[in-house]
């Protein structure tokens, strides 16, 4: 891992602070972008399944987007402090089994990453920089790797039972 720098952590923290004020709008943009990139993903989100459009005032959608943003941001901060993503075991187990049950696979993580980065770029406007993108990208990759590793364990456990 190419060490997460203090500058990167600062960029993620600052951009998250500024985006936090706008989460309802960002969560919509984030999910719209996921579905633009991968329309088939709709069936994977229980709260999108039955609607033709993205439900703009859907609290579940908002909650999910906040979770993804926040976790990525927290992952970034931990990368800097501990050199790795540290998620409480329960949270990670939960994430692993939910993503496994929904049939999430590697490429899906890439779609979400692309959507996350595009959303941040739009949200940050003039303040957006390549360095900022790199920082979020690194943090997201580390978080995704932790979830994927947990999914592997879950899958193995399911297979042996």
Buried (B, 14 or more C-beta within 10 A) or exposed (E): EEEBBEEBBBBBBEBBEEBEEEBBBBBBBBBBBBBEBBEEBBEBBEBBEEEEEBBEEBEEBBEBBBEBBEBBBBBBBBBBEEEEBBBEEEEBBEBBBEBBEBEBEEEBBBBBBBBBBBBBBBBBEEEBEEEBBBBBBBBBBBBBBBBBEBBEBBEEEEEEE
